[in-house]
Amino acid sequence: LAIRLLGSFFLKEEAMGMGDIKLAAGIGAFLGWKIGLISFFISFLLGAVIVIILLLTHLKKRKDKIPFAPFLIGAALISLFLGDKLLYFYLSCIYC
């Protein structure tokens, strides 16, 4: 919800729909808060990479709306299978 409010404030338009918020909450409830946060972070990374590719190849324009739910679901699947390993890797990098 904070991401939606901040994005809307800075972009002056809706940055994230309530469906995305509900989906992210459901994913977080299913995966747990630690892996859920990792999943949310991965969804932004996936989204950024795909959107940059779409913009560079001129398949999408900057003002086009791009659904965020596929990135949330893809990140949830990655986190479901690799979440513990990603969390351990992240924590080992911080506390070396």
N, C-alpha and C positions, 0 to 999 in steps of 0.2 A: 504494500500500500504506500509505503514511503517512497519507493522508486517511482510509482505512478504520480504521486503528488510533486515530487522534485522534478521529474521529467516534464510534467505539464507546466510547471512554473517556469522552467528555463526555456523550453521549446515553444511555449505559448499555444500548444495544442496537445491533444491527448497522446501521451507517450506509450501507455500500456492500458489495455482494456480490463474490465473487471473479470472477464472470463479467464484471462491470463493470471490474474491475482488468485482466483479460486483454484485454478489448476496448480499453480505453484504451492498454494497452501495444502492442497491434497497430496501433492508429491512430497512435501515436507513432512506431513503427518505419516505418510507411508514409510518413507526412508529414515525418519528421525531427523532431529535438528542438525546434527553434525554433517551427515551425508547429504541432507537436504540443502544446506548452504553450499556444499561443494557442487551439487547438481545445479543450483541457481547460478553459480559462478561459471560453470561449464556452459550453461545455456547462453550466457552473454558472449563467451568466447566463440561458440559455434555460430551464433547469430552474426557476430562481427565479421568472422571469416567469410561466411556465405554472402552476406550483404556486400562486403567489399568486392568479392568476385562478381556479383550481379551488377554492381555499379560500374566496375571496370569494363565489363563486357557489354554494357549498355542494354542489358536485359531489363533493368529497372532504373527508374529515375529517382533522384534524391527525395522528392516529395511523395513518391508512391508509398502506400501502406503495405507493410510486410507482416504477415501473421507471426506472432512470437511463439504460439503453442507448439509448432513442430520442433523448435529448438528446445523448449522445455521438456518435451517428451523424449527427444533424442538424448539430452543430457541426463534425464532420469534413468534411461536404459543403461547408459555408460556408467552412471553412479551405482546402479543396482548391482552390476557385475564387478566394477573396479573401484567402488567408493572407498572401501577400507584400505586398499593399497594406495589410492590417491591421497587419502587422509594421512596415512603413515608417511608417505613421501613428503608431503607438505610440512608436516610437523618435524620430520628429520632435517629438512632444509632450514627451518627456523631455529631449531635447538641443536645445531651441530656442535 
